[in-house]
Every structure is written in C-alpha cells, then in structure tokens.
C-alpha cells in the first residue's frame, strides 16, 4: 500500500497529468457474424492507445475506449474501415 501511495505522490510531484480515457461509438457497416468482431478487434489491437473494444454485430456498433494523447477518433475509424467495415463515429445525440 505504501508503495502505491509513494507512486501517486511521485506522479503528482512530477506534475504528470494522467488523461482520463475517452470513448467513441462507431457505426460500422457489413458486420454479419462473430468473425467480423474478431477482425475488428484485431485491427484495433494494432492502434496505439486503444485500451478496450466492444463490438455489437446486431446493432452494428463498435465502442472503443482509448487514450486521446496516443490516437484519435479518425485513426480508430480508419482502422475499422481498412479492416473492411466502413465506420463513422457517432456525434453527440446520435
């Protein structure tokens, strides 16, 4: 426990700010089977900064948690599109 407290204090002392992860929901076309979700997950594993991926083939959505300092929404959408599933980020309120 004391090592953890010292680590937190060290980070605070150094002035390092840890960014909270962001999340984006993409609408992805042509997802028809469980293999599609595996393909998308593998493509997103290669994107630096992506920390979690949830694929819903029935809804046609991909929810991605990521570090915005290491990647961007367009880069994430491009990775899904390049995997064969045209993807577009939902805007607020969609």
N, CA, C and O atoms as CSV, one atom per row, in Angstrom:
chain,resi,resn,atom,element,x,y,z
A,1,UNK,N,N,0.828,-1.189,0.000
A,1,UNK,CA,C,0.000,0.000,0.000
A,1,UNK,C,C,0.871,1.251,0.000
A,1,UNK,O,O,0.588,2.207,-0.722
A,2,UNK,N,N,1.923,1.247,0.804
A,2,UNK,CA,C,2.769,2.432,0.882
A,2,UNK,C,C,3.498,2.687,-0.435
A,2,UNK,O,O,3.760,3.841,-0.774
A,3,UNK,N,N,3.832,1.637,-1.184
A,3,UNK,CA,C,4.468,1.815,-2.487
A,3,UNK,C,C,3.509,2.508,-3.452
A,3,UNK,O,O,3.914,3.359,-4.245
A,4,UNK,N,N,2.250,2.137,-3.372
A,4,UNK,CA,C,1.240,2.743,-4.238
A,4,UNK,C,C,1.090,4.223,-3.908
A,4,UNK,O,O,1.022,5.055,-4.812
A,5,UNK,N,N,1.037,4.557,-2.625
A,5,UNK,CA,C,0.901,5.954,-2.202
A,5,UNK,C,C,2.124,6.747,-2.647
A,5,UNK,O,O,1.993,7.874,-3.125
A,6,UNK,N,N,3.297,6.172,-2.494
A,6,UNK,CA,C,4.515,6.853,-2.930
A,6,UNK,C,C,4.520,7.075,-4.443
A,6,UNK,O,O,4.968,8.119,-4.918
A,7,UNK,N,N,4.028,6.103,-5.188
A,7,UNK,CA,C,3.968,6.247,-6.640
A,7,UNK,C,C,3.024,7.382,-7.032
A,7,UNK,O,O,3.346,8.190,-7.903
A,8,UNK,N,N,1.877,7.439,-6.398
A,8,UNK,CA,C,0.918,8.513,-6.690
A,8,UNK,C,C,1.514,9.865,-6.333
A,8,UNK,O,O,1.394,10.820,-7.100
A,9,UNK,N,N,2.144,9.950,-5.193
A,9,UNK,CA,C,2.759,11.208,-4.778
A,9,UNK,C,C,3.880,11.606,-5.737
A,9,UNK,O,O,4.054,12.786,-6.043
A,10,UNK,N,N,4.630,10.627,-6.204
A,10,UNK,CA,C,5.703,10.904,-7.157
A,10,UNK,C,C,5.165,11.457,-8.460
A,10,UNK,O,O,5.741,12.386,-9.027
A,11,UNK,N,N,4.077,10.903,-8.935
A,11,UNK,CA,C,3.460,11.392,-10.169
A,11,UNK,C,C,2.940,12.804,-9.965
A,11,UNK,O,O,3.131,13.670,-10.819
A,12,UNK,N,N,2.294,13.035,-8.852
A,12,UNK,CA,C,1.760,14.369,-8.571
A,12,UNK,C,C,2.896,15.379,-8.455
A,12,UNK,O,O,2.797,16.495,-8.964
A,13,UNK,N,N,3.963,14.988,-7.790
A,13,UNK,CA,C,5.110,15.869,-7.606
A,13,UNK,C,C,5.751,16.215,-8.940
A,13,UNK,O,O,6.186,17.347,-9.152
A,14,UNK,N,N,5.807,15.247,-9.830
A,14,UNK,CA,C,6.441,15.466,-11.127
A,14,UNK,C,C,5.566,16.301,-12.057
A,14,UNK,O,O,6.018,16.740,-13.114
A,15,UNK,N,N,4.337,16.512,-11.667
A,15,UNK,CA,C,3.437,17.320,-12.489
A,15,UNK,C,C,2.878,16.574,-13.676
A,15,UNK,O,O,2.382,17.191,-14.619
A,16,UNK,N,N,2.947,15.266,-13.646
A,16,UNK,CA,C,2.430,14.458,-14.730
A,16,UNK,C,C,0.918,14.335,-14.570
A,16,UNK,O,O,0.418,13.958,-13.510
A,17,UNK,N,N,0.220,14.653,-15.621
A,17,UNK,CA,C,-1.233,14.538,-15.601
A,17,UNK,C,C,-1.604,13.302,-16.410
A,17,UNK,O,O,-1.218,13.166,-17.571
A,18,UNK,N,N,-2.346,12.417,-15.790
A,18,UNK,CA,C,-2.796,11.217,-16.467
A,18,UNK,C,C,-4.169,11.512,-17.058
A,18,UNK,O,O,-5.120,11.798,-16.330
A,19,UNK,N,N,-4.263,11.441,-18.368
A,19,UNK,CA,C,-5.519,11.748,-19.041
A,19,UNK,C,C,-6.520,10.624,-18.820
A,19,UNK,O,O,-6.176,9.443,-18.865
A,20,UNK,N,N,-7.744,11.011,-18.584
A,20,UNK,CA,C,-8.813,10.028,-18.449
A,20,UNK,C,C,-9.083,9.421,-19.825
A,20,UNK,O,O,-9.037,10.129,-20.831
A,21,UNK,N,N,-9.362,8.128,-19.877
A,21,UNK,CA,C,-9.638,7.521,-21.176
A,21,UNK,C,C,-10.924,8.087,-21.775
A,21,UNK,O,O,-11.864,8.439,-21.062
A,22,UNK,N,N,-10.937,8.163,-23.085
A,22,UNK,CA,C,-12.119,8.622,-23.803
A,22,UNK,C,C,-12.787,7.429,-24.458
A,22,UNK,O,O,-12.198,6.354,-24.575
A,23,UNK,N,N,-14.028,7.633,-24.885
A,23,UNK,CA,C,-14.772,6.550,-25.521
A,23,UNK,C,C,-15.502,7.100,-26.746
A,23,UNK,O,O,-16.013,8.219,-26.731
A,24,UNK,N,N,-15.540,6.300,-27.789
A,24,UNK,CA,C,-16.264,6.667,-29.005
A,24,UNK,C,C,-17.091,5.463,-29.452
A,24,UNK,O,O,-16.683,4.311,-29.303
A,25,UNK,N,N,-18.260,5.766,-30.002
A,25,UNK,CA,C,-19.104,4.729,-30.590
A,25,UNK,C,C,-19.098,4.949,-32.092
A,25,UNK,O,O,-19.410,6.035,-32.581
A,26,UNK,N,N,-18.736,3.897,-32.813
A,26,UNK,CA,C,-18.706,3.940,-34.271
A,26,UNK,C,C,-19.856,3.116,-34.827
A,26,UNK,O,O,-20.175,2.048,-34.304
A,27,UNK,N,N,-20.475,3.614,-35.882
A,27,UNK,CA,C,-21.407,2.802,-36.656
A,27,UNK,C,C,-20.565,2.131,-37.729
A,27,UNK,O,O,-19.854,2.800,-38.478
A,28,UNK,N,N,-20.647,0.802,-37.801
A,28,UNK,CA,C,-19.838,0.052,-38.761
A,28,UNK,C,C,-20.756,-0.775,-39.652
A,28,UNK,O,O,-21.691,-1.419,-39.177
A,29,UNK,N,N,-20.476,-0.746,-40.939
A,29,UNK,CA,C,-21.301,-1.458,-41.915
A,29,UNK,C,C,-20.781,-2.870,-42.158
A,29,UNK,O,O,-19.608,-3.165,-41.930
A,30,UNK,N,N,-21.663,-3.720,-42.618
A,30,UNK,CA,C,-21.339,-5.060,-43.116
A,30,UNK,C,C,-20.896,-6.056,-42.050
A,30,UNK,O,O,-20.254,-7.051,-42.383
A,31,UNK,N,N,-21.215,-5.822,-40.794
A,31,UNK,CA,C,-20.894,-6.812,-39.763
A,31,UNK,C,C,-22.016,-7.850,-39.746
A,31,UNK,O,O,-23.166,-7.531,-39.442
A,32,UNK,N,N,-21.670,-9.091,-40.075
A,32,UNK,CA,C,-22.703,-10.108,-40.228
A,32,UNK,C,C,-22.521,-11.331,-39.339
A,32,UNK,O,O,-23.448,-12.126,-39.187
A,33,UNK,N,N,-21.337,-11.495,-38.749
A,33,UNK,CA,C,-21.097,-12.720,-37.994
A,33,UNK,C,C,-20.051,-12.487,-36.903
A,33,UNK,O,O,-19.411,-11.435,-36.868
A,34,UNK,N,N,-19.877,-13.468,-36.014
A,34,UNK,CA,C,-18.875,-13.313,-34.950
A,34,UNK,C,C,-17.449,-13.115,-35.467
A,34,UNK,O,O,-16.636,-12.481,-34.794
A,35,UNK,N,N,-17.136,-13.640,-36.638
A,35,UNK,CA,C,-15.791,-13.453,-37.198
A,35,UNK,C,C,-15.532,-11.979,-37.503
A,35,UNK,O,O,-14.389,-11.524,-37.459
A,36,UNK,N,N,-16.586,-11.240,-37.811
A,36,UNK,CA,C,-16.432,-9.798,-38.071
A,36,UNK,C,C,-15.904,-9.099,-36.830
A,36,UNK,O,O,-15.012,-8.256,-36.920
A,37,UNK,N,N,-16.449,-9.444,-35.676
A,37,UNK,CA,C,-15.998,-8.791,-34.445
A,37,UNK,C,C,-14.542,-9.135,-34.148
A,37,UNK,O,O,-13.798,-8.292,-33.648
A,38,UNK,N,N,-14.134,-10.349,-34.448
A,38,UNK,CA,C,-12.743,-10.740,-34.237
A,38,UNK,C,C,-11.825,-9.936,-35.154
A,38,UNK,O,O,-10.764,-9.481,-34.727
A,39,UNK,N,N,-12.226,-9.760,-36.399
A,39,UNK,CA,C,-11.436,-8.990,-37.356
A,39,UNK,C,C,-11.277,-7.552,-36.885
A,39,UNK,O,O,-10.181,-6.994,-36.946
A,40,UNK,N,N,-12.366,-6.948,-36.416
A,40,UNK,CA,C,-12.325,-5.569,-35.941
A,40,UNK,C,C,-11.459,-5.453,-34.697
A,40,UNK,O,O,-10.646,-4.536,-34.588
A,41,UNK,N,N,-11.629,-6.373,-33.764
A,41,UNK,CA,C,-10.821,-6.343,-32.538
A,41,UNK,C,C,-9.340,-6.452,-32.856
A,41,UNK,O,O,-8.531,-5.735,-32.267
A,42,UNK,N,N,-8.969,-7.332,-33.773
A,42,UNK,CA,C,-7.561,-7.476,-34.149
A,42,UNK,C,C,-7.027,-6.212,-34.813
A,42,UNK,O,O,-5.884,-5.822,-34.576
A,43,UNK,N,N,-7.844,-5.573,-35.641
A,43,UNK,CA,C,-7.407,-4.330,-36.288
A,43,UNK,C,C,-7.180,-3.241,-35.252
A,43,UNK,O,O,-6.217,-2.480,-35.352
A,44,UNK,N,N,-8.060,-3.160,-34.255
A,44,UNK,CA,C,-7.927,-2.115,-33.245
A,44,UNK,C,C,-6.819,-2.399,-32.234
A,44,UNK,O,O,-6.314,-1.474,-31.598
A,45,UNK,N,N,-6.437,-3.666,-32.079
A,45,UNK,CA,C,-5.295,-4.005,-31.210
A,45,UNK,C,C,-4.012,-3.361,-31.735
A,45,UNK,O,O,-3.085,-3.106,-30.966
A,46,UNK,N,N,-3.956,-3.100,-33.026
A,46,UNK,CA,C,-2.766,-2.525,-33.648
A,46,UNK,C,C,-2.710,-1.006,-33.533
A,46,UNK,O,O,-1.692,-0.396,-33.861
A,47,UNK,N,N,-3.799,-0.388,-33.068
A,47,UNK,CA,C,-3.850,1.065,-32.935
A,47,UNK,C,C,-3.340,1.445,-31.550
A,47,UNK,O,O,-3.951,1.100,-30.538
A,48,UNK,N,N,-2.230,2.149,-31.513
A,48,UNK,CA,C,-1.637,2.571,-30.252
A,48,UNK,C,C,-2.611,3.469,-29.498
A,48,UNK,O,O,-3.145,4.425,-30.059
A,49,UNK,N,N,-2.839,3.158,-28.228
A,49,UNK,CA,C,-3.723,3.969,-27.401
A,49,UNK,C,C,-5.100,3.388,-27.198
A,49,UNK,O,O,-5.826,3.834,-26.310
A,50,UNK,N,N,-5.487,2.395,-28.001
A,50,UNK,CA,C,-6.782,1.738,-27.805
A,50,UNK,C,C,-6.652,0.781,-26.632
A,50,UNK,O,O,-5.772,-0.080,-26.613
A,51,UNK,N,N,-7.548,0.942,-25.642
A,51,UNK,CA,C,-7.459,0.125,-24.437
A,51,UNK,C,C,-8.584,-0.891,-24.297
A,51,UNK,O,O,-8.445,-1.868,-23.561
A,52,UNK,N,N,-9.701,-0.673,-24.996
A,52,UNK,CA,C,-10.810,-1.624,-24.908
A,52,UNK,C,C,-11.680,-1.484,-26.144
A,52,UNK,O,O,-11.855,-0.389,-26.679
A,53,UNK,N,N,-12.227,-2.617,-26.594
A,53,UNK,CA,C,-13.094,-2.634,-27.763
A,53,UNK,C,C,-14.281,-3.539,-27.482
A,53,UNK,O,O,-14.123,-4.660,-26.999
A,54,UNK,N,N,-15.478,-3.037,-27.793
A,54,UNK,CA,C,-16.692,-3.848,-27.672
A,54,UNK,C,C,-17.439,-3.761,-28.996
A,54,UNK,O,O,-17.828,-2.678,-29.436
A,55,UNK,N,N,-17.634,-4.917,-29.625
A,55,UNK,CA,C,-18.297,-4.972,-30.921
A,55,UNK,C,C,-19.681,-5.578,-30.734
A,55,UNK,O,O,-19.827,-6.639,-30.126
A,56,UNK,N,N,-20.697,-4.896,-31.262
A,56,UNK,CA,C,-22.070,-5.395,-31.230
A,56,UNK,C,C,-22.511,-5.560,-32.684
A,56,UNK,O,O,-22.916,-4.596,-33.333
A,57,UNK,N,N,-22.429,-6.798,-33.187
A,57,UNK,CA,C,-22.746,-7.034,-34.600
A,57,UNK,C,C,-24.222,-6.812,-34.891
A,57,UNK,O,O,-24.571,-6.381,-35.990
A,58,UNK,N,N,-25.088,-7.093,-33.941
A,58,UNK,CA,C,-26.528,-6.894,-34.165
A,58,UNK,C,C,-26.871,-5.416,-34.300
A,58,UNK,O,O,-27.670,-5.038,-35.157
A,59,UNK,N,N,-26.272,-4.582,-33.462
A,59,UNK,CA,C,-26.533,-3.137,-33.523
A,59,UNK,C,C,-25.673,-2.438,-34.569
A,59,UNK,O,O,-25.955,-1.306,-34.961
A,60,UNK,N,N,-24.627,-3.118,-35.017
A,60,UNK,CA,C,-23.721,-2.514,-35.995
A,60,UNK,C,C,-22.847,-1.425,-35.395
A,60,UNK,O,O,-22.526,-0.435,-36.051
A,61,UNK,N,N,-22.463,-1.624,-34.122
A,61,UNK,CA,C,-21.654,-0.609,-33.455
A,61,UNK,C,C,-20.354,-1.192,-32.912
A,61,UNK,O,O,-20.245,-2.380,-32.610
A,62,UNK,N,N,-19.386,-0.307,-32.806
A,62,UNK,CA,C,-18.105,-0.635,-32.184
A,62,UNK,C,C,-17.845,0.459,-31.158
A,62,UNK,O,O,-17.767,1.637,-31.507
A,63,UNK,N,N,-17.712,0.072,-29.891
A,63,UNK,CA,C,-17.416,1.028,-28.828
A,63,UNK,C,C,-15.949,0.864,-28.462
A,63,UNK,O,O,-15.495,-0.232,-28.133
A,64,UNK,N,N,-15.217,1.970,-28.524
A,64,UNK,CA,C,-13.772,1.916,-28.317
A,64,UNK,C,C,-13.380,2.877,-27.203
A,64,UNK,O,O,-13.761,4.047,-27.215
A,65,UNK,N,N,-12.621,2.372,-26.247
A,65,UNK,CA,C,-12.035,3.193,-25.202
A,65,UNK,C,C,-10.577,3.411,-25.586
A,65,UNK,O,O,-9.876,2.473,-25.965
A,66,UNK,N,N,-10.125,4.676,-25.481
A,66,UNK,CA,C,-8.779,4.985,-25.971
A,66,UNK,C,C,-8.174,6.170,-25.232
A,66,UNK,O,O,-8.865,6.928,-24.552
A,67,UNK,N,N,-6.863,6.302,-25.387
A,67,UNK,CA,C,-6.092,7.416,-24.842
A,67,UNK,C,C,-5.948,8.447,-25.958
A,67,UNK,O,O,-5.274,8.198,-26.958
A,68,UNK,N,N,-6.582,9.606,-25.783
A,68,UNK,CA,C,-6.597,10.620,-26.840
A,68,UNK,C,C,-5.230,11.266,-27.071
A,68,UNK,O,O,-5.042,11.981,-28.055
A,69,UNK,N,N,-4.291,11.021,-26.183
A,69,UNK,CA,C,-2.940,11.540,-26.400
A,69,UNK,C,C,-2.130,10.619,-27.311
A,69,UNK,O,O,-1.071,11.002,-27.808
A,70,UNK,N,N,-2.628,9.415,-27.523
A,70,UNK,CA,C,-1.893,8.443,-28.336
A,70,UNK,C,C,-2.577,8.110,-29.657
A,70,UNK,O,O,-1.934,7.605,-30.577
A,71,UNK,N,N,-3.872,8.388,-29.757
A,71,UNK,CA,C,-4.595,8.128,-31.008
A,71,UNK,C,C,-5.775,9.076,-31.110
A,71,UNK,O,O,-6.031,9.867,-30.202
A,72,UNK,N,N,-6.486,8.990,-32.218
A,72,UNK,CA,C,-7.610,9.891,-32.458
A,72,UNK,C,C,-8.805,9.105,-32.989
A,72,UNK,O,O,-8.678,7.957,-33.415
A,73,UNK,N,N,-9.962,9.750,-32.952
A,73,UNK,CA,C,-11.171,9.106,-33.468
A,73,UNK,C,C,-11.029,8.798,-34.966
A,73,UNK,O,O,-11.389,7.700,-35.388
A,74,UNK,N,N,-10.519,9.725,-35.779
A,74,UNK,CA,C,-10.340,9.377,-37.201
A,74,UNK,C,C,-9.410,8.171,-37.415
A,74,UNK,O,O,-9.652,7.360,-38.309
A,75,UNK,N,N,-8.359,8.047,-36.611
A,75,UNK,CA,C,-7.448,6.905,-36.744
A,75,UNK,C,C,-8.157,5.603,-36.381
A,75,UNK,O,O,-7.924,4.570,-37.008
A,76,UNK,N,N,-9.012,5.654,-35.381
A,76,UNK,CA,C,-9.771,4.469,-34.968
A,76,UNK,C,C,-10.764,4.081,-36.062
A,76,UNK,O,O,-10.869,2.910,-36.428
A,77,UNK,N,N,-11.491,5.075,-36.580
A,77,UNK,CA,C,-12.458,4.809,-37.658
A,77,UNK,C,C,-11.748,4.271,-38.900
A,77,UNK,O,O,-12.262,3.374,-39.568
A,78,UNK,N,N,-10.583,4.810,-39.210
A,78,UNK,CA,C,-9.815,4.327,-40.369
A,78,UNK,C,C,-9.409,2.866,-40.190
A,78,UNK,O,O,-9.460,2.089,-41.144
A,79,UNK,N,N,-9.008,2.488,-38.982
A,79,UNK,CA,C,-8.598,1.098,-38.733
A,79,UNK,C,C,-9.763,0.144,-38.961
A,79,UNK,O,O,-9.581,-0.926,-39.543
A,80,UNK,N,N,-10.946,0.515,-38.515
A,80,UNK,CA,C,-12.130,-0.334,-38.712
A,80,UNK,C,C,-12.498,-0.369,-40.196
A,80,UNK,O,O,-12.814,-1.430,-40.735
A,81,UNK,N,N,-12.457,0.781,-40.847
A,81,UNK,CA,C,-12.774,0.854,-42.280
A,81,UNK,C,C,-11.782,0.028,-43.090
A,81,UNK,O,O,-12.185,-0.706,-43.993
A,82,UNK,N,N,-10.494,0.136,-42.783
A,82,UNK,CA,C,-9.466,-0.619,-43.502
A,82,UNK,C,C,-9.570,-2.124,-43.262
A,82,UNK,O,O,-9.057,-2.919,-44.049
A,83,UNK,N,N,-10.239,-2.514,-42.167
A,83,UNK,CA,C,-10.469,-3.928,-41.892
A,83,UNK,C,C,-11.654,-4.467,-42.706
A,83,UNK,O,O,-11.935,-5.665,-42.690
A,84,UNK,N,N,-12.344,-3.562,-43.418
A,84,UNK,CA,C,-13.432,-3.999,-44.290
A,84,UNK,C,C,-14.820,-3.606,-43.832
A,84,UNK,O,O,-15.815,-4.073,-44.386
A,85,UNK,N,N,-14.896,-2.751,-42.827
A,85,UNK,CA,C,-16.188,-2.364,-42.269
A,85,UNK,C,C,-16.267,-0.841,-42.198
A,85,UNK,O,O,-15.810,-0.235,-41.229
A,86,UNK,N,N,-16.845,-0.230,-43.222
A,86,UNK,CA,C,-16.919,1.229,-43.287
A,86,UNK,C,C,-17.464,1.768,-41.958
A,86,UNK,O,O,-18.566,1.412,-41.540
A,87,UNK,N,N,-16.681,2.627,-41.304
A,87,UNK,CA,C,-17.032,3.089,-39.968
A,87,UNK,C,C,-17.084,4.597,-39.908
A,87,UNK,O,O,-16.300,5.295,-40.551
A,88,UNK,N,N,-18.033,5.088,-39.114
A,88,UNK,CA,C,-18.184,6.520,-38.896
A,88,UNK,C,C,-18.535,6.725,-37.435
A,88,UNK,O,O,-19.387,6.028,-36.883
A,89,UNK,N,N,-17.865,7.695,-36.813
A,89,UNK,CA,C,-18.113,7.994,-35.410
A,89,UNK,C,C,-19.473,8.643,-35.262
A,89,UNK,O,O,-19.874,9.474,-36.076
A,90,UNK,N,N,-20.177,8.253,-34.212
A,90,UNK,CA,C,-21.437,8.906,-33.872
A,90,UNK,C,C,-21.130,10.257,-33.243
A,90,UNK,O,O,-20.158,10.407,-32.503
A,91,UNK,N,N,-21.963,11.224,-33.544
A,91,UNK,CA,C,-21.831,12.513,-32.912
A,91,UNK,C,C,-22.712,12.528,-31.674
A,91,UNK,O,O,-23.567,11.656,-31.522
A,92,UNK,N,N,-22.527,13.485,-30.797
A,92,UNK,CA,C,-23.352,13.587,-29.588
A,92,UNK,C,C,-24.817,13.647,-29.974
A,92,UNK,O,O,-25.212,14.373,-30.886
A,93,UNK,N,N,-25.611,12.870,-29.261
A,93,UNK,CA,C,-27.042,12.871,-29.500
A,93,UNK,C,C,-27.503,11.821,-30.494
A,93,UNK,O,O,-28.708,11.650,-30.680
A,94,UNK,N,N,-26.571,11.100,-31.148
A,94,UNK,CA,C,-26.976,10.050,-32.098
A,94,UNK,C,C,-27.356,8.787,-31.386
A,94,UNK,O,O,-27.721,7.802,-32.028
